[in-house]
Amino acid sequence: MYMKCGDADSARKLFDKMPVKNAISWNSMIFGLVQQGQFNEALHVFHDMQRIGLRPGNVTLVAVLNSCSNLGKLELGKWVYAYIDKNQIKADGFIGNALVDMYTKCGSTEQAFGVFQRMECKDVFSYTAMIVGFTMNGEAERALDIFAEMMMVGIKPDEEGWRHFEDMSKVYNLEPQTEHYGCMVDLLGRAGLISEAEVFIANMPIGPDAFVWGALLGACSIYGKVELGEAIVKKLVAIEPIRDGAFILMSNIYLSANRWKEIKVFSTSEVHGN
C-alpha cells in the first residue's frame, strides 16, 4: 500500500518491523524501491536478502539489473548474469531485455550483443535496447543493422526506435542506406499502413530506388491498391526498364480486384512505351 502511494520510507519502516519475512516480502520491497527510483536502497535490501540465503525471483533479478543500469554497477550486473546462468534461468523476455539494457548502459556493448544474440524470443524492447545501446556508445552503423533486422523479422519499432532511426542522420551524421528505408517501407506496407509508407518515402533524404518502390508495390498486392500500384509500376519501369517481377505483381493486383480487362491492356510492351 505504502509503495503504491509513493511512500517508500514508510514501506521500508514497516518492512523492517516485520518479524517474519518471506521471499514475496523481500521481492516486493526491492521491486517497489526500484519503481520509486531508490536504486541504491534497493541494492542494499537485495544484499540483505542474499545474506540470509533467500533465492531472488525473476522480478527481483530484473529490478536489480535495472538498478545496476541506473547506477553503472557493472560488476554486480555481471554477478546477476552469472547467477542466471548458474541456475539455468532462461535469459529471455524481461530478464534478457534487462541484461541487454544493463550492459549497454554500463558501456559493455559486446556483452549486451552476446546476450541479445542468445535470446530465443526477442520483442520490440529487445531490439530497441540494442539499438539505443549501440547508438549511445557511438556504434551507429551497428544500430542501423539491428534496426534493419528488426524490420525484416516483422517487429514494428516503438517510438524510441523511430527516434533513434531518425537520429542516425540528424545527430550521428550517418545516413541510413536504401535497404534500411526499403525494410521500413516493407514493414509499414505489410502492416497495412500504406499512407504512412507513402509519406515515409516522400520524406526520405535520398531518392527511392527499385527496392523501396518494390516494397510498396508488394503492399499494394497484399491490400489490392490498384491505382497506387499502377503509379508505382511506372516509377519502377523508369528506374529498371526490364522488371518482370513488377509486371507479375501488378497482374496479381488486377486479378485480386477482378479487373480482367486491365490485365489484357496492361502488358509489358505498353508499360515500356513500345
Phi, psi and omega per residue, in radians:
M1 nan -0.850 -3.119
Y2 -1.055 -0.750 -3.136
M3 -1.091 -0.735 -3.136
K4 -1.129 -0.453 3.113
C5 -1.587 0.044 3.105
G6 1.419 0.224 -3.120
D7 -1.788 1.378 -3.091
A8 -1.176 -0.597 -3.117
D9 -1.108 -0.816 3.133
S10 -1.138 -0.648 3.120
A11 -1.121 -0.693 -3.138
R12 -1.187 -0.716 3.126
K13 -1.089 -0.757 3.108
L14 -1.115 -0.703 3.128
F15 -1.083 -0.785 -3.134
D16 -1.105 -0.516 -3.105
K17 -1.444 -0.209 -3.109
M18 -1.123 2.180 -3.131
P19 -1.200 -0.582 3.140
V20 -2.272 2.215 3.121
K21 -2.120 2.262 3.066
N22 -1.789 -3.115 -3.090
A23 -1.046 -0.623 3.140
I24 -1.111 -0.709 3.134
S25 -1.070 -0.849 -3.127
W26 -1.094 -0.820 -3.118
N27 -1.066 -0.727 -3.141
S28 -1.126 -0.696 -3.128
M29 -1.140 -0.802 -3.120
I30 -1.135 -0.824 -3.132
F31 -1.084 -0.725 3.138
G32 -1.105 -0.720 3.122
L33 -1.108 -0.701 3.118
V34 -1.129 -0.723 3.112
Q35 -1.068 -0.530 3.120
Q36 -1.512 0.017 3.117
G37 1.399 0.225 3.141
Q38 -1.665 1.278 -2.987
F39 -1.206 -0.753 3.112
N40 -1.064 -0.764 3.140
E41 -1.120 -0.665 3.114
A42 -1.078 -0.715 3.130
L43 -1.201 -0.602 3.075
H44 -1.088 -0.785 3.117
V45 -1.124 -0.678 3.118
F46 -1.082 -0.749 3.111
H47 -1.104 -0.687 3.087
D48 -1.088 -0.701 3.118
M49 -1.090 -0.720 3.128
Q50 -1.146 -0.654 -3.097
R51 -1.108 -0.561 -3.141
I52 -1.600 0.076 3.003
G53 1.434 0.338 3.118
L54 -1.460 2.429 -3.124
R55 -1.428 2.167 3.131
P56 -1.287 2.525 3.066
G57 -1.457 3.020 -3.118
N58 -1.068 -0.661 3.125
V59 -1.097 -0.687 3.123
T60 -1.155 -0.727 3.131
L61 -1.075 -0.708 3.097
V62 -1.123 -0.730 3.133
A63 -1.109 -0.728 3.125
V64 -1.142 -0.752 3.102
L65 -1.093 -0.664 3.075
N66 -1.070 -0.727 3.108
S67 -1.123 -0.743 3.111
C68 -1.058 -0.698 3.124
S69 -1.045 -0.802 -3.054
N70 -1.327 -0.428 -3.106
L71 -1.817 -0.087 -3.108
G72 1.226 0.518 -3.107
K73 -1.529 1.330 -3.056
L74 -1.123 -0.754 -3.070
E75 -1.099 -0.726 3.095
L76 -1.158 -0.665 3.088
G77 -1.063 -0.700 3.089
K78 -1.127 -0.668 3.113
W79 -1.082 -0.731 3.121
V80 -1.090 -0.726 3.132
Y81 -1.116 -0.718 3.104
A82 -1.097 -0.681 3.119
Y83 -1.119 -0.747 3.120
I84 -1.068 -0.788 -3.123
D85 -1.158 -0.772 -3.117
K86 -1.084 -0.670 -3.096
N87 -1.621 0.202 3.062
Q88 0.928 0.734 3.063
I89 -1.522 2.290 -3.081
K90 -1.215 2.146 -3.121
A91 -1.524 1.062 3.086
D92 -2.143 3.046 3.059
G93 1.035 -2.359 -3.064
F94 -1.057 -0.729 -3.095
I95 -1.171 -0.805 3.126
G96 -1.061 -0.777 3.126
N97 -1.099 -0.692 3.136
A98 -1.148 -0.657 3.105
L99 -1.137 -0.812 3.125
V100 -1.037 -0.792 -3.141
D101 -1.086 -0.756 -3.120
M102 -1.103 -0.847 -3.108
Y103 -1.122 -0.738 -3.116
T104 -1.167 -0.694 -3.125
K105 -1.251 -0.357 3.067
C106 -1.627 0.101 3.068
G107 1.468 0.158 -3.102
S108 -1.813 1.290 -3.052
T109 -1.178 -0.572 -3.124
E110 -1.158 -0.732 3.082
Q111 -1.127 -0.689 3.107
A112 -1.080 -0.771 -3.125
F113 -1.160 -0.609 3.084
G114 -1.075 -0.783 3.093
V115 -1.096 -0.791 -3.117
F116 -1.018 -0.791 -3.119
Q117 -1.146 -0.578 -3.112
R118 -1.428 -0.181 3.133
M119 -1.214 2.194 3.141
E120 -1.365 -0.589 -3.121
C121 -2.103 1.877 3.123
K122 -1.878 2.438 3.072
D123 -2.084 -3.017 -3.102
V124 -1.064 -0.543 -3.137
F125 -1.252 -0.607 3.095
S126 -1.086 -0.878 -3.121
Y127 -1.143 -0.732 -3.134
T128 -1.105 -0.725 3.123
A129 -1.053 -0.704 -3.126
M130 -1.260 -0.694 3.100
I131 -1.086 -0.845 -3.137
V132 -1.097 -0.724 -3.130
G133 -1.067 -0.849 3.113
F134 -1.087 -0.744 -3.112
T135 -1.096 -0.819 -3.116
M136 -1.103 -0.498 -3.092
N137 -1.749 0.359 3.009
G138 1.307 0.361 3.138
E139 -1.993 1.103 -3.027
A140 -1.119 -0.629 -3.140
E141 -1.091 -0.719 3.116
R142 -1.192 -0.578 3.080
A143 -1.096 -0.715 3.106
L144 -1.108 -0.685 3.116
D145 -1.079 -0.736 3.121
I146 -1.167 -0.673 3.112
F147 -1.056 -0.798 3.137
A148 -1.117 -0.715 3.123
E149 -1.084 -0.734 3.140
M150 -1.027 -0.753 -3.131
M151 -1.218 -0.634 -3.112
M152 -1.186 -0.521 3.109
V153 -1.544 0.025 3.014
G154 1.533 0.341 3.107
I155 -1.712 2.143 -3.101
K156 -1.381 2.251 3.136
P157 -1.079 2.520 3.019
D158 -1.470 -3.067 -3.077
E159 -1.024 -0.682 -3.132
E160 -1.196 -0.684 3.103
G161 -1.084 -0.741 3.080
W162 -1.052 -0.760 -3.093
R163 -1.070 -0.724 -3.121
H164 -1.276 -0.508 3.033
F165 -1.093 -0.773 3.116
E166 -1.176 -0.588 -3.119
D167 -1.160 -0.351 -3.109
M168 -0.948 -0.748 -3.120
S169 -1.633 -0.649 -3.051
K170 -1.264 -0.696 -3.033
V171 -1.850 -0.727 -2.996
Y172 -1.773 0.054 3.055
N173 0.980 0.651 3.102
L174 -2.207 2.017 -3.092
E175 -1.433 2.225 2.981
P176 -1.043 2.541 -3.136
Q177 -1.516 2.957 -3.084
T178 -1.047 -0.553 3.138
E179 -1.144 -0.561 3.083
H180 -1.178 -0.768 3.106
Y181 -1.138 -0.694 3.130
G182 -1.075 -0.714 3.099
C183 -1.104 -0.680 3.133
M184 -1.157 -0.747 3.102
V185 -1.094 -0.729 3.121
D186 -1.059 -0.763 -3.138
L187 -1.104 -0.825 3.136
L188 -1.097 -0.737 -3.118
G189 -1.115 -0.784 -3.140
R190 -1.120 -0.501 3.115
A191 -1.411 -0.001 3.139
G192 1.462 0.134 -3.114
L193 -1.600 1.117 -3.038
I194 -1.138 -0.790 -3.139
S195 -1.073 -0.726 3.114
E196 -1.094 -0.670 3.122
A197 -1.128 -0.710 3.107
E198 -1.093 -0.767 3.116
V199 -1.102 -0.728 3.131
F200 -1.029 -0.790 3.134
I201 -1.121 -0.744 -3.124
A202 -1.072 -0.510 -3.095
N203 -1.679 0.068 3.120
M204 -1.110 2.378 3.129
P205 -1.316 -0.171 3.076
I206 -2.148 2.718 -3.111
G207 -1.177 2.346 3.123
P208 -1.157 2.377 3.128
D209 -1.773 -2.992 -3.093
A210 -1.083 -0.565 3.138
F211 -1.123 -0.759 -3.134
V212 -1.169 -0.851 -3.141
W213 -1.144 -0.629 3.112
G214 -1.106 -0.630 3.104
A215 -1.126 -0.705 3.137
L216 -1.250 -0.621 3.094
L217 -1.122 -0.647 3.080
G218 -1.052 -0.681 3.102
A219 -1.164 -0.660 3.096
C220 -1.082 -0.629 3.111
S221 -1.155 -0.677 -3.130
I222 -1.188 -0.729 -2.993
Y223 -1.868 0.159 3.029
G224 1.154 0.649 -3.141
K225 -1.533 1.535 -2.989
V226 -1.174 -0.967 -3.059
E227 -1.069 -0.757 3.116
L228 -1.124 -0.699 3.111
G229 -1.027 -0.754 3.117
E230 -1.056 -0.746 -3.140
A231 -1.132 -0.675 -3.126
I232 -1.203 -0.709 3.133
V233 -1.025 -0.711 3.109
K234 -1.076 -0.676 3.102
K235 -1.167 -0.710 -3.128
L236 -1.131 -0.748 -3.134
V237 -1.123 -0.598 3.106
A238 -1.156 -0.569 -3.138
I239 -1.456 -0.821 -3.131
E240 -2.264 1.661 -3.061
P241 -0.952 -0.584 -3.138
I242 -1.857 1.735 -3.109
R243 -2.522 1.444 -3.096
D244 -1.112 -0.551 -3.118
G245 -1.052 -0.696 3.132
A246 -1.140 -0.718 3.124
F247 -1.098 -0.732 3.137
I248 -1.123 -0.766 3.115
L249 -1.074 -0.751 -3.127
M250 -1.138 -0.677 3.086
S251 -1.079 -0.688 3.109
N252 -1.143 -0.636 3.107
I253 -1.101 -0.766 3.104
Y254 -1.093 -0.737 -3.139
L255 -1.051 -0.814 -3.111
S256 -1.136 -0.432 3.137
A257 -1.664 0.086 -3.122
N258 0.996 0.650 3.133
R259 -1.863 1.328 -3.009
W260 -1.187 -0.636 -3.098
K261 -1.063 -0.681 -3.128
E262 -1.125 -0.554 3.133
I263 -1.108 -0.691 -3.141
K264 -1.189 -0.686 -3.109
V265 -1.312 -0.675 -3.055
F266 -1.415 1.711 3.141
S267 -2.117 2.828 -3.128
T268 -1.044 -0.714 -3.103
S269 -1.140 -0.658 -3.134
E270 -1.216 -0.694 3.123
V271 -1.080 -0.612 -3.117
H272 -1.408 -0.086 3.113
G273 1.425 0.287 -3.137
N274 -1.539 nan nan
